[in-house]
Amino acid sequence: MKETGITNFSIFARRACCNKEIFTLDFSEYKNIISEISSTKSELKRIGNNINQIAKH
């Protein structure tokens, strides 16, 4: 379990029994992309709020 990084024994046991092989994947690149998307999303939200305020005036 330590080598795979799976902390839940139930998930580990199911994967080991069903697949007979356990793969480890590195999602660090995707975490960076997701954080960039969320920051862009918040910026777009602020811009939308500013446009709405201008439209009301």
PQR file with spaces between the fields and no chain letter, atoms N, CA, C, O and H, PARSE charges and radii, in Angstrom:
ATOM       1  N    MET     1       0.825   -1.191    0.000 -0.4000 1.5000
ATOM       2  CA   MET     1       0.000    0.000    0.000 -0.0000 2.0000
ATOM       3  C    MET     1       0.869    1.254    0.000  0.5500 1.7000
ATOM       4  O    MET     1       0.520    2.245   -0.641 -0.5500 1.4000
ATOM       5  N    LYS     2       1.995    1.223    0.710 -0.4000 1.5000
ATOM       6  CA   LYS     2       2.851    2.407    0.762 -0.0000 2.0000
ATOM       7  C    LYS     2       3.404    2.751   -0.613  0.5500 1.7000
ATOM       8  O    LYS     2       3.493    3.925   -0.971 -0.5500 1.4000
ATOM       9  H    LYS     2       2.278    0.418    1.231  0.4000 1.0000
ATOM      10  N    GLU     3       3.774    1.741   -1.381 -0.4000 1.5000
ATOM      11  CA   GLU     3       4.343    1.981   -2.709 -0.0000 2.0000
ATOM      12  C    GLU     3       3.323    2.592   -3.666  0.5500 1.7000
ATOM      13  O    GLU     3       3.680    3.409   -4.515 -0.5500 1.4000
ATOM      14  H    GLU     3       3.702    0.787   -1.091  0.4000 1.0000
ATOM      15  N    THR     4       2.061    2.204   -3.533 -0.4000 1.5000
ATOM      16  CA   THR     4       1.035    2.702   -4.440 -0.0000 2.0000
ATOM      17  C    THR     4       0.471    4.036   -3.992  0.5500 1.7000
ATOM      18  O    THR     4      -0.086    4.776   -4.802 -0.5500 1.4000
ATOM      19  H    THR     4       1.771    1.541   -2.843  0.4000 1.0000
ATOM      20  N    GLY     5       0.608    4.352   -2.713 -0.4000 1.5000
ATOM      21  CA   GLY     5       0.070    5.597   -2.210 -0.0000 2.0000
ATOM      22  C    GLY     5      -1.409    5.518   -1.865  0.5500 1.7000
ATOM      23  O    GLY     5      -2.027    6.534   -1.548 -0.5500 1.4000
ATOM      24  H    GLY     5       1.061    3.750   -2.055  0.4000 1.0000
ATOM      25  N    ILE     6      -1.985    4.315   -1.924 -0.4000 1.5000
ATOM      26  CA   ILE     6      -3.396    4.131   -1.581 -0.0000 2.0000
ATOM      27  C    ILE     6      -3.489    3.997   -0.069  0.5500 1.7000
ATOM      28  O    ILE     6      -2.850    3.128    0.523 -0.5500 1.4000
ATOM      29  H    ILE     6      -1.483    3.490   -2.182  0.4000 1.0000
ATOM      30  N    THR     7      -4.287    4.858    0.555 -0.4000 1.5000
ATOM      31  CA   THR     7      -4.391    4.828    2.012 -0.0000 2.0000
ATOM      32  C    THR     7      -5.597    4.035    2.492  0.5500 1.7000
ATOM      33  O    THR     7      -5.663    3.654    3.661 -0.5500 1.4000
ATOM      34  H    THR     7      -4.807    5.564    0.074  0.4000 1.0000
ATOM      35  N    ASN     8      -6.545    3.785    1.607 -0.4000 1.5000
ATOM      36  CA   ASN     8      -7.748    3.056    1.970 -0.0000 2.0000
ATOM      37  C    ASN     8      -7.546    1.586    1.626  0.5500 1.7000
ATOM      38  O    ASN     8      -7.378    1.246    0.455 -0.5500 1.4000
ATOM      39  H    ASN     8      -6.492    4.095    0.658  0.4000 1.0000
ATOM      40  N    PHE     9      -7.560    0.708    2.628 -0.4000 1.5000
ATOM      41  CA   PHE     9      -7.289   -0.699    2.392 -0.0000 2.0000
ATOM      42  C    PHE     9      -8.354   -1.352    1.526  0.5500 1.7000
ATOM      43  O    PHE     9      -8.046   -2.244    0.737 -0.5500 1.4000
ATOM      44  H    PHE     9      -7.696    0.984    3.579  0.4000 1.0000
ATOM      45  N    SER    10      -9.595   -0.923    1.662 -0.4000 1.5000
ATOM      46  CA   SER    10     -10.679   -1.501    0.880 -0.0000 2.0000
ATOM      47  C    SER    10     -10.438   -1.296   -0.615  0.5500 1.7000
ATOM      48  O    SER    10     -10.593   -2.223   -1.410 -0.5500 1.4000
ATOM      49  H    SER    10      -9.845   -0.198    2.303  0.4000 1.0000
ATOM      50  N    ILE    11     -10.060   -0.083   -0.988 -0.4000 1.5000
ATOM      51  CA   ILE    11      -9.777    0.214   -2.396 -0.0000 2.0000
ATOM      52  C    ILE    11      -8.561   -0.580   -2.855  0.5500 1.7000
ATOM      53  O    ILE    11      -8.556   -1.142   -3.951 -0.5500 1.4000
ATOM      54  H    ILE    11      -9.933    0.670   -0.343  0.4000 1.0000
ATOM      55  N    PHE    12      -7.539   -0.624   -2.021 -0.4000 1.5000
ATOM      56  CA   PHE    12      -6.322   -1.364   -2.361 -0.0000 2.0000
ATOM      57  C    PHE    12      -6.628   -2.842   -2.580  0.5500 1.7000
ATOM      58  O    PHE    12      -6.155   -3.438   -3.547 -0.5500 1.4000
ATOM      59  H    PHE    12      -7.543   -0.167   -1.131  0.4000 1.0000
ATOM      60  N    ALA    13      -7.418   -3.433   -1.685 -0.4000 1.5000
ATOM      61  CA   ALA    13      -7.731   -4.858   -1.778 -0.0000 2.0000
ATOM      62  C    ALA    13      -8.555   -5.156   -3.027  0.5500 1.7000
ATOM      63  O    ALA    13      -8.313   -6.154   -3.706 -0.5500 1.4000
ATOM      64  H    ALA    13      -7.802   -2.949   -0.899  0.4000 1.0000
ATOM      65  N    ARG    14      -9.530   -4.296   -3.334 -0.4000 1.5000
ATOM      66  CA   ARG    14     -10.332   -4.507   -4.541 -0.0000 2.0000
ATOM      67  C    ARG    14      -9.478   -4.446   -5.792  0.5500 1.7000
ATOM      68  O    ARG    14      -9.617   -5.284   -6.683 -0.5500 1.4000
ATOM      69  H    ARG    14      -9.727   -3.486   -2.782  0.4000 1.0000
ATOM      70  N    ARG    15      -8.604   -3.472   -5.865 -0.4000 1.5000
ATOM      71  CA   ARG    15      -7.744   -3.354   -7.045 -0.0000 2.0000
ATOM      72  C    ARG    15      -6.789   -4.532   -7.142  0.5500 1.7000
ATOM      73  O    ARG    15      -6.548   -5.052   -8.231 -0.5500 1.4000
ATOM      74  H    ARG    15      -8.491   -2.791   -5.141  0.4000 1.0000
ATOM      75  N    ALA    16      -6.246   -4.951   -6.012 -0.4000 1.5000
ATOM      76  CA   ALA    16      -5.299   -6.066   -6.024 -0.0000 2.0000
ATOM      77  C    ALA    16      -5.984   -7.371   -6.407  0.5500 1.7000
ATOM      78  O    ALA    16      -5.415   -8.170   -7.151 -0.5500 1.4000
ATOM      79  H    ALA    16      -6.442   -4.528   -5.127  0.4000 1.0000
ATOM      80  N    CYS    17      -7.191   -7.597   -5.911 -0.4000 1.5000
ATOM      81  CA   CYS    17      -7.905   -8.847   -6.199 -0.0000 2.0000
ATOM      82  C    CYS    17      -8.450   -8.879   -7.627  0.5500 1.7000
ATOM      83  O    CYS    17      -8.369   -9.903   -8.305 -0.5500 1.4000
ATOM      84  H    CYS    17      -7.653   -6.948   -5.307  0.4000 1.0000
ATOM      85  N    CYS    18      -8.991   -7.777   -8.069 -0.4000 1.5000
ATOM      86  CA   CYS    18      -9.631   -7.760   -9.382 -0.0000 2.0000
ATOM      87  C    CYS    18      -8.626   -7.627  -10.515  0.5500 1.7000
ATOM      88  O    CYS    18      -8.754   -8.299  -11.538 -0.5500 1.4000
ATOM      89  H    CYS    18      -9.057   -6.945   -7.518  0.4000 1.0000
ATOM      90  N    ASN    19      -7.647   -6.782  -10.348 -0.4000 1.5000
ATOM      91  CA   ASN    19      -6.717   -6.505  -11.437 -0.0000 2.0000
ATOM      92  C    ASN    19      -5.437   -7.327  -11.371  0.5500 1.7000
ATOM      93  O    ASN    19      -4.763   -7.515  -12.383 -0.5500 1.4000
ATOM      94  H    ASN    19      -7.544   -6.236   -9.517  0.4000 1.0000
ATOM      95  N    LYS    20      -5.107   -7.809  -10.196 -0.4000 1.5000
ATOM      96  CA   LYS    20      -3.873   -8.542   -9.928 -0.0000 2.0000
ATOM      97  C    LYS    20      -2.641   -7.687  -10.199  0.5500 1.7000
ATOM      98  O    LYS    20      -1.513   -8.175  -10.126 -0.5500 1.4000
ATOM      99  H    LYS    20      -5.655   -7.656   -9.373  0.4000 1.0000
ATOM     100  N    GLU    21      -2.852   -6.440  -10.504 -0.4000 1.5000
ATOM     101  CA   GLU    21      -1.769   -5.505  -10.719 -0.0000 2.0000
ATOM     102  C    GLU    21      -2.226   -4.139  -10.238  0.5500 1.7000
ATOM     103  O    GLU    21      -3.380   -3.758  -10.434 -0.5500 1.4000
ATOM     104  H    GLU    21      -3.768   -6.043  -10.563  0.4000 1.0000
ATOM     105  N    ILE    22      -1.339   -3.418   -9.620 -0.4000 1.5000
ATOM     106  CA   ILE    22      -1.687   -2.089   -9.145 -0.0000 2.0000
ATOM     107  C    ILE    22      -0.738   -1.098   -9.803  0.5500 1.7000
ATOM     108  O    ILE    22       0.483   -1.241   -9.727 -0.5500 1.4000
ATOM     109  H    ILE    22      -0.402   -3.727   -9.460  0.4000 1.0000
ATOM     110  N    PHE    23      -1.310   -0.105  -10.442 -0.4000 1.5000
ATOM     111  CA   PHE    23      -0.525    0.895  -11.129 -0.0000 2.0000
ATOM     112  C    PHE    23      -0.519    2.176  -10.320  0.5500 1.7000
ATOM     113  O    PHE    23      -1.501    2.508   -9.657 -0.5500 1.4000
ATOM     114  H    PHE    23      -2.301    0.011  -10.503  0.4000 1.0000
ATOM     115  N    THR    24       0.579    2.887  -10.377 -0.4000 1.5000
ATOM     116  CA   THR    24       0.639    4.196   -9.745 -0.0000 2.0000
ATOM     117  C    THR    24       0.710    5.246  -10.844  0.5500 1.7000
ATOM     118  O    THR    24       1.427    5.084  -11.831 -0.5500 1.4000
ATOM     119  H    THR    24       1.377    2.617  -10.916  0.4000 1.0000
ATOM     120  N    LEU    25      -0.040    6.319  -10.658 -0.4000 1.5000
ATOM     121  CA   LEU    25      -0.093    7.396  -11.630 -0.0000 2.0000
ATOM     122  C    LEU    25       0.315    8.701  -10.966  0.5500 1.7000
ATOM     123  O    LEU    25       0.016    8.937   -9.795 -0.5500 1.4000
ATOM     124  H    LEU    25      -0.622    6.450   -9.856  0.4000 1.0000
ATOM     125  N    ASP    26       0.993    9.538  -11.719 -0.4000 1.5000
ATOM     126  CA   ASP    26       1.414   10.838  -11.209 -0.0000 2.0000
ATOM     127  C    ASP    26       0.518   11.914  -11.803  0.5500 1.7000
ATOM     128  O    ASP    26       0.553   12.158  -13.009 -0.5500 1.4000
ATOM     129  H    ASP    26       1.236    9.347  -12.670  0.4000 1.0000
ATOM     130  N    PHE    27      -0.283   12.555  -10.962 -0.4000 1.5000
ATOM     131  CA   PHE    27      -1.219   13.575  -11.412 -0.0000 2.0000
ATOM     132  C    PHE    27      -0.740   14.983  -11.069  0.5500 1.7000
ATOM     133  O    PHE    27      -1.535   15.923  -11.080 -0.5500 1.4000
ATOM     134  H    PHE    27      -0.312   12.356   -9.983  0.4000 1.0000
ATOM     135  N    SER    28       0.537   15.141  -10.767 -0.4000 1.5000
ATOM     136  CA   SER    28       1.028   16.455  -10.359 -0.0000 2.0000
ATOM     137  C    SER    28       0.863   17.491  -11.465  0.5500 1.7000
ATOM     138  O    SER    28       0.576   18.653  -11.178 -0.5500 1.4000
ATOM     139  H    SER    28       1.183   14.378  -10.758  0.4000 1.0000
ATOM     140  N    GLU    29       1.038   17.094  -12.724 -0.4000 1.5000
ATOM     141  CA   GLU    29       0.853   18.034  -13.836 -0.0000 2.0000
ATOM     142  C    GLU    29      -0.594   18.517  -13.888  0.5500 1.7000
ATOM     143  O    GLU    29      -0.847   19.702  -14.104 -0.5500 1.4000
ATOM     144  H    GLU    29       1.271   16.150  -12.957  0.4000 1.0000
ATOM     145  N    TYR    30      -1.531   17.614  -13.694 -0.4000 1.5000
ATOM     146  CA   TYR    30      -2.936   17.963  -13.771 -0.0000 2.0000
ATOM     147  C    TYR    30      -3.355   18.872  -12.626  0.5500 1.7000
ATOM     148  O    TYR    30      -4.225   19.725  -12.798 -0.5500 1.4000
ATOM     149  H    TYR    30      -1.325   16.651  -13.518  0.4000 1.0000
ATOM     150  N    LYS    31      -2.745   18.698  -11.460 -0.4000 1.5000
ATOM     151  CA   LYS    31      -3.064   19.567  -10.323 -0.0000 2.0000
ATOM     152  C    LYS    31      -2.674   21.006  -10.637  0.5500 1.7000
ATOM     153  O    LYS    31      -3.392   21.940  -10.281 -0.5500 1.4000
ATOM     154  H    LYS    31      -2.038   18.005  -11.320  0.4000 1.0000
ATOM     155  N    ASN    32      -1.528   21.185  -11.307 -0.4000 1.5000
ATOM     156  CA   ASN    32      -1.108   22.536  -11.690 -0.0000 2.0000
ATOM     157  C    ASN    32      -2.082   23.142  -12.690  0.5500 1.7000
ATOM     158  O    ASN    32      -2.427   24.319  -12.584 -0.5500 1.4000
ATOM     159  H    ASN    32      -0.945   20.426  -11.595  0.4000 1.0000
ATOM     160  N    ILE    33      -2.526   22.354  -13.654 -0.4000 1.5000
ATOM     161  CA   ILE    33      -3.459   22.837  -14.670 -0.0000 2.0000
ATOM     162  C    ILE    33      -4.781   23.224  -14.023  0.5500 1.7000
ATOM     163  O    ILE    33      -5.359   24.259  -14.356 -0.5500 1.4000
ATOM     164  H    ILE    33      -2.245   21.398  -13.741  0.4000 1.0000
ATOM     165  N    ILE    34      -5.260   22.397  -13.101 -0.4000 1.5000
ATOM     166  CA   ILE    34      -6.531   22.676  -12.431 -0.0000 2.0000
ATOM     167  C    ILE    34      -6.431   23.960  -11.610  0.5500 1.7000
ATOM     168  O    ILE    34      -7.374   24.752  -11.584 -0.5500 1.4000
ATOM     169  H    ILE    34      -4.790   21.557  -12.831  0.4000 1.0000
ATOM     170  N    SER    35      -5.299   24.173  -10.940 -0.4000 1.5000
ATOM     171  CA   SER    35      -5.162   25.407  -10.156 -0.0000 2.0000
ATOM     172  C    SER    35      -5.139   26.631  -11.072  0.5500 1.7000
ATOM     173  O    SER    35      -5.680   27.677  -10.716 -0.5500 1.4000
ATOM     174  H    SER    35      -4.533   23.530  -10.961  0.4000 1.0000
ATOM     175  N    GLU    36      -4.515   26.508  -12.254 -0.4000 1.5000
ATOM     176  CA   GLU    36      -4.509   27.626  -13.201 -0.0000 2.0000
ATOM     177  C    GLU    36      -5.923   27.904  -13.718  0.5500 1.7000
ATOM     178  O    GLU    36      -6.311   29.063  -13.870 -0.5500 1.4000
ATOM     179  H    GLU    36      -4.075   25.658  -12.543  0.4000 1.0000
ATOM     180  N    ILE    37      -6.680   26.863  -13.982 -0.4000 1.5000
ATOM     181  CA   ILE    37      -8.051   27.023  -14.468 -0.0000 2.0000
ATOM     182  C    ILE    37      -8.909   27.702  -13.407  0.5500 1.7000
ATOM     183  O    ILE    37      -9.702   28.591  -13.720 -0.5500 1.4000
ATOM     184  H    ILE    37      -6.365   25.922  -13.858  0.4000 1.0000
ATOM     185  N    SER    38      -8.753   27.287  -12.155 -0.4000 1.5000
ATOM     186  CA   SER    38      -9.576   27.889  -11.098 -0.0000 2.0000
ATOM     187  C    SER    38      -9.228   29.356  -10.886  0.5500 1.7000
ATOM     188  O    SER    38     -10.113   30.165  -10.609 -0.5500 1.4000
ATOM     189  H    SER    38      -8.109   26.565  -11.901  0.4000 1.0000
ATOM     190  N    SER    39      -7.942   29.712  -11.012 -0.4000 1.5000
ATOM     191  CA   SER    39      -7.584   31.126  -10.854 -0.0000 2.0000
ATOM     192  C    SER    39      -8.124   31.941  -12.022  0.5500 1.7000
ATOM     193  O    SER    39      -8.576   33.070  -11.828 -0.5500 1.4000
ATOM     194  H    SER    39      -7.223   29.055  -11.237  0.4000 1.0000
ATOM     195  N    THR    40      -8.085   31.388  -13.230 -0.4000 1.5000
ATOM     196  CA   THR    40      -8.644   32.072  -14.398 -0.0000 2.0000
ATOM     197  C    THR    40     -10.145   32.229  -14.250  0.5500 1.7000
ATOM     198  O    THR    40     -10.707   33.261  -14.615 -0.5500 1.4000
ATOM     199  H    THR    40      -7.717   30.472  -13.388  0.4000 1.0000
ATOM     200  N    LYS    41     -10.790   31.210  -13.717 -0.4000 1.5000
ATOM     201  CA   LYS    41     -12.238   31.253  -13.510 -0.0000 2.0000
ATOM     202  C    LYS    41     -12.614   32.367  -12.543  0.5500 1.7000
ATOM     203  O    LYS    41     -13.587   33.087  -12.771 -0.5500 1.4000
ATOM     204  H    LYS    41     -10.333   30.371  -13.421  0.4000 1.0000
ATOM     205  N    SER    42     -11.849   32.514  -11.466 -0.4000 1.5000
ATOM     206  CA   SER    42     -12.159   33.565  -10.500 -0.0000 2.0000
ATOM     207  C    SER    42     -11.931   34.949  -11.103  0.5500 1.7000
ATOM     208  O    SER    42     -12.677   35.882  -10.807 -0.5500 1.4000
ATOM     209  H    SER    42     -11.059   31.929  -11.281  0.4000 1.0000
ATOM     210  N    GLU    43     -10.905   35.091  -11.947 -0.4000 1.5000
ATOM     211  CA   GLU    43     -10.675   36.375  -12.608 -0.0000 2.0000
ATOM     212  C    GLU    43     -11.821   36.722  -13.549  0.5500 1.7000
ATOM     213  O    GLU    43     -12.269   37.868  -13.587 -0.5500 1.4000
ATOM     214  H    GLU    43     -10.298   34.333  -12.188  0.4000 1.0000
ATOM     215  N    LEU    44     -12.295   35.741  -14.307 -0.4000 1.5000
ATOM     216  CA   LEU    44     -13.422   35.968  -15.211 -0.0000 2.0000
ATOM     217  C    LEU    44     -14.683   36.341  -14.440  0.5500 1.7000
ATOM     218  O    LEU    44     -15.483   37.155  -14.900 -0.5500 1.4000
ATOM     219  H    LEU    44     -11.930   34.811  -14.276  0.4000 1.0000
ATOM     220  N    LYS    45     -14.850   35.748  -13.279 -0.4000 1.5000
ATOM     221  CA   LYS    45     -16.009   36.062  -12.444 -0.0000 2.0000
ATOM     222  C    LYS    45     -15.962   37.513  -11.979  0.5500 1.7000
ATOM     223  O    LYS    45     -16.986   38.196  -11.961 -0.5500 1.4000
ATOM     224  H    LYS    45     -14.200   35.087  -12.906  0.4000 1.0000
ATOM     225  N    ARG    46     -14.764   37.986  -11.599 -0.4000 1.5000
ATOM     226  CA   ARG    46     -14.606   39.377  -11.180 -0.0000 2.0000
ATOM     227  C    ARG    46     -14.895   40.335  -12.329  0.5500 1.7000
ATOM     228  O    ARG    46     -15.553   41.359  -12.150 -0.5500 1.4000
ATOM     229  H    ARG    46     -13.932   37.431  -11.614  0.4000 1.0000
ATOM     230  N    ILE    47     -14.394   39.987  -13.506 -0.4000 1.5000
ATOM     231  CA   ILE    47     -14.644   40.827  -14.682 -0.0000 2.0000
ATOM     232  C    ILE    47     -16.144   40.900  -14.965  0.5500 1.7000
ATOM     233  O    ILE    47     -16.672   41.968  -15.274 -0.5500 1.4000
ATOM     234  H    ILE    47     -13.859   39.155  -13.652  0.4000 1.0000
ATOM     235  N    GLY    48     -16.828   39.756  -14.857 -0.4000 1.5000
ATOM     236  CA   GLY    48     -18.277   39.734  -15.061 -0.0000 2.0000
ATOM     237  C    GLY    48     -18.999   40.598  -14.063  0.5500 1.7000
ATOM     238  O    GLY    48     -19.950   41.292  -14.420 -0.5500 1.4000
ATOM     239  H    GLY    48     -16.400   38.888  -14.605  0.4000 1.0000
ATOM     240  N    ASN    49     -18.571   40.573  -12.821 -0.4000 1.5000
ATOM     241  CA   ASN    49     -19.177   41.426  -11.785 -0.0000 2.0000
ATOM     242  C    ASN    49     -18.992   42.896  -12.120  0.5500 1.7000
ATOM     243  O    ASN    49     -19.918   43.693  -11.974 -0.5500 1.4000
ATOM     244  H    ASN    49     -17.798   40.009  -12.530  0.4000 1.0000
ATOM     245  N    ASN    50     -17.783   43.259  -12.573 -0.4000 1.5000
ATOM     246  CA   ASN    50     -17.515   44.650  -12.939 -0.0000 2.0000
ATOM     247  C    ASN    50     -18.395   45.095  -14.102  0.5500 1.7000
ATOM     248  O    ASN    50     -18.917   46.209  -14.094 -0.5500 1.4000
ATOM     249  H    ASN    50     -17.030   42.611  -12.692  0.4000 1.0000
ATOM     250  N    ILE    51     -18.558   44.243  -15.086 -0.4000 1.5000
ATOM     251  CA   ILE    51     -19.410   44.573  -16.240 -0.0000 2.0000
ATOM     252  C    ILE    51     -20.854   44.753  -15.787  0.5500 1.7000
ATOM     253  O    ILE    51     -21.537   45.665  -16.253 -0.5500 1.4000
ATOM     254  H    ILE    51     -18.134   43.338  -15.092  0.4000 1.0000
ATOM     255  N    ASN    52     -21.324   43.899  -14.888 -0.4000 1.5000
ATOM     256  CA   ASN    52     -22.696   44.029  -14.371 -0.0000 2.0000
ATOM     257  C    ASN    52     -22.881   45.339  -13.621  0.5500 1.7000
ATOM     258  O    ASN    52     -23.923   45.982  -13.747 -0.5500 1.4000
ATOM     259  H    ASN    52     -20.769   43.158  -14.509  0.4000 1.0000
ATOM     260  N    GLN    53     -21.889   45.738  -12.846 -0.4000 1.5000
ATOM     261  CA   GLN    53     -21.980   47.000  -12.096 -0.0000 2.0000
ATOM     262  C    GLN    53     -22.029   48.186  -13.041  0.5500 1.7000
ATOM     263  O    GLN    53     -22.792   49.127  -12.824 -0.5500 1.4000
ATOM     264  H    GLN    53     -21.043   45.215  -12.744  0.4000 1.0000
ATOM     265  N    ILE    54     -21.210   48.143  -14.099 -0.4000 1.5000
ATOM     266  CA   ILE    54     -21.212   49.234  -15.088 -0.0000 2.0000
ATOM     267  C    ILE    54     -22.560   49.291  -15.793  0.5500 1.7000
ATOM     268  O    ILE    54     -23.093   50.376  -16.025 -0.5500 1.4000
ATOM     269  H    ILE    54     -20.591   47.378  -14.275  0.4000 1.0000
ATOM     270  N    ALA    55     -23.117   48.129  -16.138 -0.4000 1.5000
ATOM     271  CA   ALA    55     -24.402   48.076  -16.848 -0.0000 2.0000
ATOM     272  C    ALA    55     -25.514   48.643  -15.969  0.5500 1.7000
ATOM     273  O    ALA    55     -26.431   49.279  -16.488 -0.5500 1.4000
ATOM     274  H    ALA    55     -22.684   47.247  -15.950  0.4000 1.0000
ATOM     275  N    LYS    56     -25.460   48.431  -14.659 -0.4000 1.5000
ATOM     276  CA   LYS    56     -26.500   48.947  -13.770 -0.0000 2.0000
ATOM     277  C    LYS    56     -26.460   50.460  -13.676  0.5500 1.7000
ATOM     278  O    LYS    56     -27.501   51.102  -13.533 -0.5500 1.4000
ATOM     279  H    LYS    56     -24.715   47.914  -14.237  0.4000 1.0000
ATOM     280  N    HIS    57     -25.272   51.033  -13.756 -0.4000 1.5000
ATOM     281  CA   HIS    57     -25.139   52.500  -13.662 -0.0000 2.0000
ATOM     282  C    HIS    57     -25.528   53.115  -14.969  0.5500 1.7000
ATOM     283  O    HIS    57     -25.490   54.338  -15.111 -0.5500 1.4000
ATOM     284  H    HIS    57     -24.426   50.511  -13.872  0.4000 1.0000
